[in-house]
Amino acid sequence: MPATEYAAIIVGASFAGLAVARQVRGRMLLLDRHEVGAVQTSACGTPLWVAETLGVAASVLQVHERLTVRTGRHAITYDLSRVPFCTFDYCAFCQGLLAQSDARFLRTTVTELRDGRVLTADGSFCAPVIVDCSGWRGVVVNGPGMRPDRGAYTFGLEAHTPVRDDGLTFFIDRDVVARGLGWIFPVGDGSLIGIGSYAGRSKLRVPLARYFEHQGIRAGAYHGTYFPNRLGRAIVGRVFAVGDAAGQCLPLTAEGIRPALYFGAECGKIVQRVVAGSVTLEVGLAEYRALVERYREAYRILRWVQWVTEHAPSAWLSLLTALAARRPLHRRWWPRYGLFGAVGSAEAPASA
Ligand SMILES: Cc1cc2nc3c(=O)[nH]c(=O)nc-3n(C[C@H](O)[C@H](O)[C@H](O)COP(=O)(O)OP(=O)(O)OC[C@H]3O[C@@H](n4cnc5c(N)ncnc54)[C@H](O)[C@@H]3O)c2cc1C
């Protein structure tokens, strides 16, 4: 049995990994193949309260009180003012979270977990607690050579453009992407515009470039990756999985930042109790699995609405989005959706 070098090892230092790390005190190792905040894969849209309650409001680039959903030639605008969204600077957000943690950060690539040790390009490490926050590949829980199962992963691609706007937009246009959606997320000095394939089609560069050309938009560098659209396993053996590594990205809206931060914070609180010796690792794992299971039904409902969005004719979608915008209905579902991850948490916003 190798000597324990750390109390906990966290693989992946993006949203999930940093959310876990800021809850844990003690000898902790945080591993990532990139510098923290250096490689952005996301449009970085999330409710404003998330950035505020985490103490990283300085990273906010633009606040959004309107969301427009375009289906075919119809457009419906939702009022988000009760729970506004924001877009933020990825590097500033991550660096802000890192500053709240006392983990040792090491830039290295993790290859796998073998015989209880985390193997990396710079040697191997061990700890009683291991948390996999390595994104959709889940390098620790899935092992090396993971291939995305098309039905369970969405692929998204986007680019920075000079388009300025004062609200978020989703568009569903079968001519641009057959089973998916597009988005325009203003970020102050322009917008991130992208498309996502719920069917996991990764060859999106050509249709996105065609869309830009058609709209007369000049685009900068493209970035994108897979993200899950189905809830996966919260624990595998004695390893905790958080964020995309556990399939926690929300189906339909593809919002993965907030679940990664929420489940990361909850997992981190449990890990802290394990590290402090107030619960055993087995109890901690069981508690975390039970917490995630409580949300399985909500994920199923979102997954079902995603299926409808993928398959229903545009006229139906226009009708459904118009219905969801009607006052009595919108007042019920929007605050509920917008406050997911806040209610019951110590980091709930004042308005929750
Ligand atoms: C184009 C696009 C736009 C999106 N826009 C939004 C949005 O606006 N809002 C939203 O809520 N969600 C959005 N998402 C989804 C969101 O980005 C993810 O759900 C979220 O990033 C998940 O966070 P995470 O910490 O679990 O994983 P990630 O952010 O993927 O982080 C995983 C980390 O693990 C590291 N890592 C991976 N493998 C290894 C390894 N072998 N060794 C060491 N380190 C490793 C990576 O470098 C990375 O830092 C978008 C996704 C895409 C693709």
The ligand as a MOL file (V3000), in Angstrom:
LIG
                    3D

  0  0  0     0  0            999 V3000
M  V30 BEGIN CTAB
M  V30 COUNTS 53 58 0 0 0
M  V30 BEGIN ATOM
M  V30 1 C -19.3060 25.6600 -27.2420 0
M  V30 2 C -19.8560 25.4600 -25.8540 0
M  V30 3 C -20.5420 26.4970 -25.2390 0
M  V30 4 C -21.0660 26.3110 -23.9550 0
M  V30 5 N -21.7060 27.3550 -23.3630 0
M  V30 6 C -22.1760 27.2190 -22.0990 0
M  V30 7 C -22.7820 28.3300 -21.4480 0
M  V30 8 O -22.8650 29.4390 -21.9690 0
M  V30 9 N -23.2580 28.1380 -20.1880 0
M  V30 10 C -23.1620 26.9360 -19.5490 0
M  V30 11 O -23.6300 26.8270 -18.4100 0
M  V30 12 N -22.5730 25.8700 -20.1460 0
M  V30 13 C -22.0640 25.9860 -21.3960 0
M  V30 14 N -21.4320 24.9190 -21.9940 0
M  V30 15 C -21.2450 23.6710 -21.2290 0
M  V30 16 C -20.1190 23.8950 -20.1930 0
M  V30 17 O -19.0030 24.4570 -20.8250 0
M  V30 18 C -19.6910 22.5880 -19.5090 0
M  V30 19 O -20.8270 21.8710 -19.0920 0
M  V30 20 C -18.7930 22.9520 -18.3090 0
M  V30 21 O -17.5860 23.5170 -18.7900 0
M  V30 22 C -18.5120 21.7340 -17.4490 0
M  V30 23 O -17.5650 22.0800 -16.4660 0
M  V30 24 P -16.5510 20.9800 -15.8900 0
M  V30 25 O -15.7040 21.6880 -14.8930 0
M  V30 26 O -17.2920 19.7770 -15.5090 0
M  V30 27 O -15.6810 20.5290 -17.1660 0
M  V30 28 P -14.7130 21.3810 -18.0760 0
M  V30 29 O -15.0520 22.8250 -18.0360 0
M  V30 30 O -14.6950 20.6820 -19.3940 0
M  V30 31 O -13.2950 21.2270 -17.3890 0
M  V30 32 C -12.5700 20.0280 -17.3910 0
M  V30 33 C -11.1270 20.3630 -16.9920 0
M  V30 34 O -10.4040 19.1320 -16.9040 0
M  V30 35 C -9.1640 19.2830 -17.5630 0
M  V30 36 N -8.7490 17.9740 -18.0650 0
M  V30 37 C -9.4090 17.1990 -18.9610 0
M  V30 38 N -8.7380 16.0570 -19.1760 0
M  V30 39 C -7.6230 16.1290 -18.3830 0
M  V30 40 C -6.5340 15.2540 -18.1640 0
M  V30 41 N -6.4450 14.0770 -18.7990 0
M  V30 42 N -5.5800 15.6330 -17.3130 0
M  V30 43 C -5.6360 16.8380 -16.6620 0
M  V30 44 N -6.6670 17.6890 -16.8230 0
M  V30 45 C -7.6390 17.3420 -17.6750 0
M  V30 46 C -9.4360 20.2750 -18.6820 0
M  V30 47 O -8.2460 20.9160 -19.1030 0
M  V30 48 C -10.4250 21.2280 -18.0270 0
M  V30 49 O -9.7920 22.3190 -17.3890 0
M  V30 50 C -20.8970 25.0700 -23.2710 0
M  V30 51 C -20.1810 24.0450 -23.8990 0
M  V30 52 C -19.6470 24.2370 -25.1660 0
M  V30 53 C -18.8700 23.1340 -25.8020 0
M  V30 END ATOM
M  V30 BEGIN BOND
M  V30 1 1 1 2
M  V30 2 1 2 3
M  V30 3 2 2 52
M  V30 4 2 3 4
M  V30 5 1 4 5
M  V30 6 1 4 50
M  V30 7 2 5 6
M  V30 8 1 6 7
M  V30 9 1 6 13
M  V30 10 2 7 8
M  V30 11 1 7 9
M  V30 12 1 9 10
M  V30 13 2 10 11
M  V30 14 1 10 12
M  V30 15 2 12 13
M  V30 16 1 13 14
M  V30 17 1 14 15
M  V30 18 1 14 50
M  V30 19 1 15 16
M  V30 20 1 16 17
M  V30 21 1 16 18
M  V30 22 1 18 19
M  V30 23 1 18 20
M  V30 24 1 20 21
M  V30 25 1 20 22
M  V30 26 1 22 23
M  V30 27 1 23 24
M  V30 28 2 24 25
M  V30 29 1 24 26
M  V30 30 1 24 27
M  V30 31 1 27 28
M  V30 32 2 28 29
M  V30 33 1 28 30
M  V30 34 1 28 31
M  V30 35 1 31 32
M  V30 36 1 32 33
M  V30 37 1 33 34
M  V30 38 1 33 48
M  V30 39 1 34 35
M  V30 40 1 35 36
M  V30 41 1 35 46
M  V30 42 1 36 37
M  V30 43 1 36 45
M  V30 44 2 37 38
M  V30 45 1 38 39
M  V30 46 1 39 40
M  V30 47 2 39 45
M  V30 48 1 40 41
M  V30 49 2 40 42
M  V30 50 1 42 43
M  V30 51 2 43 44
M  V30 52 1 44 45
M  V30 53 1 46 47
M  V30 54 1 46 48
M  V30 55 1 48 49
M  V30 56 2 50 51
M  V30 57 1 51 52
M  V30 58 1 52 53
M  V30 END BOND
M  V30 END CTAB
M  END
